[in-house]
Amino acid sequence: MIAKLTGILDSVGDDWLIVDVGGVGYLVHSSSRTLSGLPSRGEAVQVHVETVVREDAITLYGFGEVAERNMFRLLTSVQGVGSKVALAILSVLSANELQNAIAAQDKTAVARAKGVGPKVAARIVNELKDKVTGLVFQPKGVQVSGSAPAAPAGGGAIEDAISALVNLGYKPVEAHGAVAKAASNLGADADVAKLVPAALKELSSL
């Protein structure tokens, strides 16, 4: 299986790129988010790859970040979500934004992607909510760049707020979802003293 390609950017299309590795051109399908972050043609490029093998084809999907590739894997594990739909979602939501949307059960955000209806969006947030609870959430407005996620401003406060809610007896998935909503509403500078009450308010409204 191909997990990563490092070479020269040969050409780019609407939803694909070709990476020249030692004279061999690899066709890689990608989200518009990944494509928009590519260097100029002829320059060095590296993409993290998910290889999908079927009876009639071997298809490569490339991502600028490992986190985006991991979310692609999660998305395609949901019934009715194929590679095309997964790329559409990752074109409108970063991996971090998607994590937050799933934790907050925000199906409206997921449904912004082309070809994703309300039923599919609801299935995605419902089926994946337990699979993102171990991830560190970043509040809205905190950007991730490069191949490694940057430490979120307020990331420690978010983790502490989640821990506080769990200690109060809430389930981890409930705590993650409530804190994700609170962090999204309050912004990057929110501390534990603000996050916990806001999260409790979210939980009381359920």
C-alpha positions in Angstrom: 0.0 0.0 0.0 1.2 3.5 -0.8 1.0 5.7 2.4 2.9 8.8 1.2 4.3 10.3 -2.0 7.2 12.7 -2.2 8.2 14.0 -5.6 7.7 16.8 -8.1 4.2 18.4 -8.7 3.6 17.6 -12.4 0.1 18.9 -12.9 -3.2 19.7 -11.2 -6.8 19.4 -12.1 -10.2 20.2 -10.5 -10.0 17.2 -8.1 -6.6 15.6 -8.7 -2.9 16.1 -9.0 -0.1 14.1 -10.5 3.1 13.6 -8.5 6.2 12.7 -10.4 8.3 10.3 -8.3 11.5 9.3 -10.1 9.9 9.6 -13.5 6.7 7.8 -12.6 3.5 9.9 -12.5 1.0 9.0 -9.8 -2.6 10.3 -10.2 -3.9 11.3 -6.8 -7.4 12.5 -6.1 -7.7 15.2 -3.5 -10.0 17.7 -1.7 -10.0 21.3 -2.9 -8.5 22.2 0.5 -5.4 20.1 -0.2 -5.2 21.3 -3.8 -5.3 24.9 -2.8 -2.3 24.5 -0.6 -0.1 22.9 -3.2 3.2 24.5 -4.4 3.7 25.6 -8.0 4.1 23.1 -10.8 7.7 21.7 -11.0 8.3 22.2 -7.2 8.7 19.5 -4.6 5.5 18.2 -3.0 4.5 15.6 -0.4 1.1 14.1 0.1 -0.2 11.6 2.6 -2.0 8.9 0.7 -5.0 6.6 1.3 -4.9 3.7 -1.2 -8.3 2.2 -2.0 -8.1 -1.2 -3.8 -11.1 -2.5 -5.6 -11.5 -5.3 -8.1 -11.5 -3.0 -11.1 -9.2 -0.2 -9.8 -6.5 1.0 -7.4 -7.2 4.6 -6.5 -5.0 7.0 -4.6 -6.4 9.8 -2.4 -3.9 12.4 -1.2 -4.0 14.9 1.7 -1.8 17.7 2.9 -2.2 16.6 6.5 -2.3 13.3 8.3 -5.4 14.5 10.2 -7.3 15.1 7.0 -6.4 11.6 5.8 -7.6 10.1 9.1 -10.9 12.0 8.8 -11.3 10.6 5.3 -10.9 7.1 6.6 -13.5 7.8 9.3 -16.0 9.3 6.8 -15.7 6.4 4.4 -16.4 4.0 7.2 -20.0 5.4 7.4 -22.5 3.5 5.3 -23.4 5.5 2.2 -20.4 7.7 2.3 -18.0 7.1 -0.6 -14.7 8.6 -1.4 -16.3 11.4 -3.5 -18.6 12.5 -0.7 -15.8 12.3 1.8 -13.6 14.6 -0.4 -16.6 17.0 -0.8 -16.9 17.3 3.0 -13.2 17.8 3.5 -13.3 20.5 0.8 -15.6 22.7 2.9 -14.5 21.6 6.4 -11.0 21.2 7.7 -10.2 18.0 9.7 -10.5 20.0 12.9 -13.7 21.7 11.9 -15.2 18.4 11.1 -14.1 16.9 14.4 -15.8 19.8 16.2 -19.0 19.5 14.1 -19.2 15.7 14.8 -18.6 16.2 18.5 -21.2 19.0 18.6 -23.6 16.9 16.5 -23.8 19.8 14.1 -25.2 18.1 11.0 -25.9 21.4 9.4 -22.2 22.1 9.1 -21.6 18.7 7.5 -24.5 19.2 5.1 -22.8 22.2 3.6 -20.8 19.9 1.4 -22.0 19.3 -2.1 -24.0 16.1 -2.4 -24.5 15.7 1.3 -28.2 15.7 2.3 -29.6 16.0 5.8 -30.0 12.3 6.3 -26.4 11.5 5.3 -25.1 14.4 7.5 -27.1 13.1 10.5 -25.7 9.6 9.9 -22.2 10.9 9.8 -22.4 12.8 13.1 -24.3 10.0 14.8 -22.0 7.1 13.8 -18.7 9.0 14.3 -19.4 10.8 17.6 -17.8 8.1 19.7 -14.8 7.9 17.4 -13.7 11.5 17.8 -14.1 11.8 21.6 -10.4 11.1 22.1 -9.3 13.9 19.9 -8.3 17.4 21.1 -10.8 20.0 19.9 -9.8 23.4 18.7 -12.1 26.4 19.1 -13.4 28.2 16.1 -10.8 30.6 14.7 -7.7 28.5 15.5 -6.0 27.5 12.3 -3.9 24.4 11.6 -1.1 24.7 9.1 1.6 22.4 7.8 1.6 18.6 8.1 1.5 18.6 11.9 -1.4 20.1 13.8 -0.5 23.2 15.8 -1.2 23.2 19.5 -4.5 25.1 19.9 -4.6 28.3 21.9 -6.9 27.3 24.7 -6.4 23.5 24.0 -5.5 22.9 27.7 -8.6 24.8 28.8 -10.7 22.6 26.6 -9.2 19.4 27.9 -9.6 20.6 31.5 -13.3 21.5 30.8 -14.0 18.1 29.4 -12.3 16.5 32.4 -14.3 18.6 34.7 -17.6 17.5 33.1 -16.6 13.8 33.2 -15.8 14.2 36.9 -19.3 15.5 37.4 -20.6 12.3 36.0 -21.2 13.1 32.3 -20.3 10.6 29.7 -17.1 11.4 27.7 -19.0 11.8 24.4 -21.5 14.2 26.1 -18.7 16.2 27.6 -16.8 16.4 24.3 -19.8 17.5 22.4 -20.9 20.2 24.9 -17.4 21.6 25.3 -17.0 21.7 21.5 -20.1 23.7 21.2 -19.1 26.0 24.0 -15.6 26.5 22.5 -17.1 27.3 19.1 -19.4 29.9 20.5 -16.9 31.5 23.0 -13.8 31.5 20.7 -10.1 30.7 21.2 -9.5 32.7 24.3 -12.2 31.1 26.5 -10.8 29.7 29.8 -12.1 26.8 31.9 -14.2 29.2 34.1 -16.2 30.2 31.0 -16.2 26.9 29.2 -17.6 24.7 32.0 -20.7 26.9 32.6 -21.4 27.2 28.9 -21.0 23.5 28.4 -23.3 22.8 31.3 -25.9 25.1 29.7 -25.5 23.1 26.5 -26.1 19.8 28.4 -29.1 21.1 30.2 -30.7 22.0 26.9 -30.5 18.4 25.6 
